[in-house]
Amino acid sequence: MTFRSKIAVVLAGAVSVVTAAVSIDWSAIAAADTPRGRQDRIIIAHGADNLPSRTASDWVTYADHVVAVTATAEKETPPAQSELDRGEGLIGRAVTLRIDQVVWSRADAPKAAPSTWVRPSMGWQFTDGDINNRVKVAKADSPRIQAGHSYTVAIVWEEDPCSPEGGRWRGLGAGSTVPYDNNRIGEGELEGRERTAEQARQVLDEGGPNIGLKDEMAGKDTAHLASALMAAEPDESRQFAQEPTADTCT
């Protein structure tokens, strides 16, 4: 089994609920600490990433491309009928991303980076049987991906023989989608709120065991990011699942 095919196996076995990058445990959702009565309340969801995305090595190990994008439009994804019947559930979003720059690509990427990408993203939680009675949902420490904002994203092509396109683009995880307004990494929308590059750099200044590539790059541009990725080494020692014996389309 090749290194690339092993990656495809991992992706094929991952479960995606709302975002393109993570599987969400909705039992772990908690309201953000906004004052009672505020209309900008945001629910923060916690979940596990499908693929490692914290370090430069993670990015060059798993990503096919790293791109700078701008969210240009979004469309609501209606809740399931079972949620409507229950009177509470989730309204998703399909966000259109324009690829502004290909920052880095692996030499053996199976597909060229797209020029546009329609990505499923966090939307809202609705309650009381009213889809207009909604609260924004965001993944912890990750952008919601909102129109008018820019981001850098590490993406990978997931093969899917059941898809008309033969697969889909996905992000790696929370650490691989980073605000990038005004050509400054870390600046822009995070968890549905505005953040400056200076605020992003505070995470690096405070230190800690979970500092990652996005923290190290805060305040810099994509030229610095490209240099960091070209200097990074992929980790060939990753352990992967075995290939499935057959593909079944339903």
C-alpha positions as CSV (number, residue, x, y, z in Angstrom):
1,M,0.0,0.0,0.0
2,T,1.5,3.4,-1.0
3,F,1.7,6.3,1.4
4,R,-0.9,8.2,-0.6
5,S,-3.3,5.3,-0.7
6,K,-3.0,4.9,3.1
7,I,-4.1,8.5,3.5
8,A,-7.1,7.9,1.3
9,V,-8.1,5.0,3.5
10,V,-8.1,7.1,6.6
11,L,-10.2,9.7,4.9
12,A,-12.7,7.2,3.6
13,G,-13.3,6.0,7.1
14,A,-13.9,9.4,8.7
15,V,-17.4,10.6,9.5
16,S,-18.2,14.3,8.7
17,V,-21.3,15.8,10.2
18,V,-21.4,19.5,9.4
19,T,-18.0,20.8,8.6
20,A,-15.6,19.5,6.0
21,A,-12.9,18.9,8.5
22,V,-14.2,17.4,11.7
23,S,-16.6,15.0,13.2
24,I,-18.6,16.8,15.9
25,D,-19.8,15.3,19.2
26,W,-22.9,17.4,19.7
27,S,-23.2,16.2,23.3
28,A,-20.1,18.4,24.0
29,I,-21.7,21.6,22.8
30,A,-21.7,24.5,25.3
31,A,-22.9,28.1,24.9
32,A,-20.2,30.7,24.6
33,D,-19.7,33.1,27.5
34,T,-21.7,36.0,26.0
35,P,-23.9,38.2,28.2
36,R,-27.5,37.0,28.6
37,G,-29.9,38.7,26.1
38,R,-27.2,39.5,23.6
39,Q,-28.2,38.7,20.0
40,D,-24.7,37.7,18.9
41,R,-24.6,34.6,21.1
42,I,-22.6,31.7,19.6
43,I,-22.6,28.0,20.5
44,I,-19.1,26.6,20.6
45,A,-18.9,22.9,19.5
46,H,-16.0,20.6,20.4
47,G,-15.0,17.6,18.3
48,A,-12.1,15.5,17.0
49,D,-10.2,16.3,13.8
50,N,-10.2,13.8,11.0
51,L,-6.5,14.3,10.4
52,P,-3.6,15.9,12.4
53,S,-3.3,19.6,11.5
54,R,-1.3,21.3,14.2
55,T,2.3,21.4,12.9
56,A,4.0,22.2,9.6
57,S,4.9,18.5,9.4
58,D,1.2,17.6,9.7
59,W,0.3,19.9,6.8
60,V,2.9,18.5,4.4
61,T,2.2,14.9,5.5
62,Y,-1.5,15.0,4.8
63,A,-2.4,18.0,2.6
64,D,-2.3,18.0,-1.2
65,H,-2.4,21.8,-1.4
66,V,-2.4,24.9,0.9
67,V,-4.5,27.7,-0.5
68,A,-5.5,31.2,0.3
69,V,-9.2,31.7,-0.2
70,T,-12.0,34.3,0.1
71,A,-15.5,33.3,1.1
72,T,-17.7,34.9,-1.6
73,A,-21.2,33.5,-0.9
74,E,-23.1,31.0,1.2
75,K,-26.3,29.0,1.0
76,E,-28.3,27.5,3.9
77,T,-28.5,23.7,4.1
78,P,-31.9,22.7,5.4
79,P,-32.2,20.5,8.5
80,A,-33.2,16.9,8.2
81,Q,-36.9,16.0,8.4
82,S,-36.3,14.1,11.6
83,E,-34.9,17.4,13.2
84,L,-37.9,19.3,11.9
85,D,-40.2,16.7,13.4
86,R,-38.3,16.9,16.7
87,G,-38.4,20.7,16.7
88,E,-34.7,21.2,17.2
89,G,-31.6,20.5,15.2
90,L,-29.0,22.1,12.9
91,I,-29.1,24.3,9.8
92,G,-25.9,24.0,7.9
93,R,-24.2,26.2,5.3
94,A,-22.6,25.6,1.9
95,V,-20.0,28.3,1.5
96,T,-18.4,29.2,-1.8
97,L,-14.7,29.8,-1.6
98,R,-12.6,31.5,-4.3
99,I,-9.1,30.3,-4.4
100,D,-6.9,33.4,-4.6
101,Q,-3.5,31.7,-4.3
102,V,-1.9,28.3,-4.2
103,V,0.6,28.7,-1.4
104,W,2.1,25.1,-1.5
105,S,1.5,21.8,-3.2
106,R,2.8,18.3,-2.8
107,A,4.8,17.0,-5.7
108,D,2.5,14.0,-6.2
109,A,-0.9,15.7,-5.6
110,P,-3.6,13.6,-7.3
111,K,-5.4,16.7,-8.5
112,A,-4.6,20.3,-9.2
113,A,-6.0,22.8,-6.7
114,P,-9.5,23.9,-7.5
115,S,-10.3,27.5,-8.6
116,T,-13.4,27.5,-6.4
117,W,-14.6,25.2,-3.6
118,V,-18.1,24.8,-2.1
119,R,-17.4,23.8,1.4
120,P,-20.0,22.6,4.0
121,S,-19.6,24.8,7.2
122,M,-21.1,25.3,10.6
123,G,-24.5,27.1,10.5
124,W,-27.0,27.5,13.3
125,Q,-28.9,25.5,16.0
126,F,-32.7,26.0,16.0
127,T,-35.0,25.1,18.8
128,D,-38.7,25.3,19.9
129,G,-39.9,24.0,16.5
130,D,-39.0,27.3,14.8
131,I,-36.1,27.3,12.3
132,N,-36.0,31.1,12.6
133,N,-35.3,30.7,16.3
134,R,-31.6,30.1,15.8
135,V,-28.2,30.6,17.3
136,K,-24.9,30.5,15.4
137,V,-22.7,27.5,15.9
138,A,-18.9,27.5,15.6
139,K,-16.2,24.9,16.0
140,A,-13.8,25.7,18.9
141,D,-10.7,27.5,17.9
142,S,-11.7,27.5,14.2
143,P,-13.4,29.9,11.8
144,R,-17.0,29.5,10.8
145,I,-16.0,30.6,7.3
146,Q,-18.1,33.7,6.6
147,A,-18.6,35.6,3.4
148,G,-16.3,38.6,2.9
149,H,-13.4,37.0,5.0
150,S,-10.2,35.4,3.8
151,Y,-8.5,32.3,5.1
152,T,-5.6,29.9,4.5
153,V,-6.6,26.3,4.3
154,A,-4.7,23.0,4.0
155,I,-6.8,20.8,1.8
156,V,-6.7,17.1,0.7
157,W,-8.6,15.3,-2.1
158,E,-10.8,12.5,-0.7
159,E,-11.6,9.9,-3.2
160,D,-15.2,8.7,-3.3
161,P,-16.2,6.3,-6.1
162,C,-19.9,7.0,-5.3
163,S,-19.5,10.7,-5.9
164,P,-20.2,12.1,-9.4
165,E,-17.0,14.0,-9.2
166,G,-15.1,10.9,-7.9
167,G,-14.4,12.6,-4.6
168,R,-14.3,15.9,-2.8
169,W,-11.9,18.4,-1.2
170,R,-11.7,18.6,2.5
171,G,-9.7,20.4,5.2
172,L,-7.5,18.5,7.6
173,G,-8.8,19.8,10.9
174,A,-9.2,22.9,13.1
175,G,-5.6,23.7,12.9
176,S,-5.6,23.8,9.1
177,T,-8.1,26.6,8.5
178,V,-6.7,30.0,9.6
179,P,-8.0,33.6,9.3
180,Y,-6.2,35.6,6.6
181,D,-7.8,39.1,6.3
182,N,-5.5,41.9,5.0
183,N,-2.8,39.4,4.1
184,R,-2.1,38.7,7.7
185,I,-2.3,35.2,9.1
186,G,-4.5,35.0,12.2
187,E,-6.4,38.2,11.4
188,G,-10.1,38.0,10.6
189,E,-13.0,35.8,11.6
190,L,-12.5,33.1,14.2
191,E,-15.4,31.3,16.0
192,G,-17.7,33.8,14.3
193,R,-16.0,36.9,15.8
194,E,-13.4,39.3,14.6
195,R,-9.8,38.9,15.8
196,T,-6.7,41.0,15.1
197,A,-3.2,39.6,14.2
198,E,-2.0,41.1,17.5
199,Q,-4.6,39.1,19.4
200,A,-3.6,35.9,17.5
201,R,0.1,36.5,18.4
202,Q,-0.9,36.5,22.1
203,V,-1.4,32.8,22.0
204,L,2.3,32.4,20.8
205,D,3.5,34.8,23.5
206,E,1.7,32.9,26.2
207,G,3.3,29.6,25.1
208,G,2.1,26.2,26.1
209,P,2.3,22.6,24.8
210,N,-0.3,23.1,22.1
211,I,1.3,25.9,20.1
212,G,1.0,25.1,16.4
213,L,1.9,26.4,12.9
214,K,-1.1,28.8,12.8
215,D,0.2,30.4,16.1
216,E,3.8,30.6,14.8
217,M,2.6,32.3,11.6
218,A,0.4,34.9,13.3
219,G,0.9,38.3,11.7
220,K,2.9,37.0,8.8
221,D,1.9,36.5,5.1
222,T,1.7,33.5,2.8
223,A,5.3,33.9,1.7
224,H,6.4,33.0,5.3
225,L,3.9,30.2,5.4
226,A,5.2,28.8,2.1
227,S,8.8,28.9,3.4
228,A,7.8,27.1,6.6
229,L,6.1,24.3,4.6
230,M,8.9,23.9,2.1
231,A,11.3,23.5,5.1
232,A,9.1,20.9,6.8
233,E,9.5,17.1,6.5
234,P,6.5,14.8,6.1
235,D,6.2,12.1,8.7
236,E,6.3,8.7,6.9
237,S,6.0,6.8,10.1
238,R,2.2,7.5,10.5
239,Q,0.1,4.4,11.2
240,F,-2.9,3.9,9.0
241,A,-5.9,1.7,8.7
242,Q,-6.0,-1.3,6.3
243,E,-7.6,-0.8,2.8
244,P,-11.3,-1.8,2.7
245,T,-12.0,-5.0,0.7
246,A,-14.8,-3.4,-1.5
247,D,-16.6,-0.2,-2.2
248,T,-20.4,-0.1,-1.7
249,C,-22.5,2.8,-3.1
250,T,-26.0,3.2,-1.7
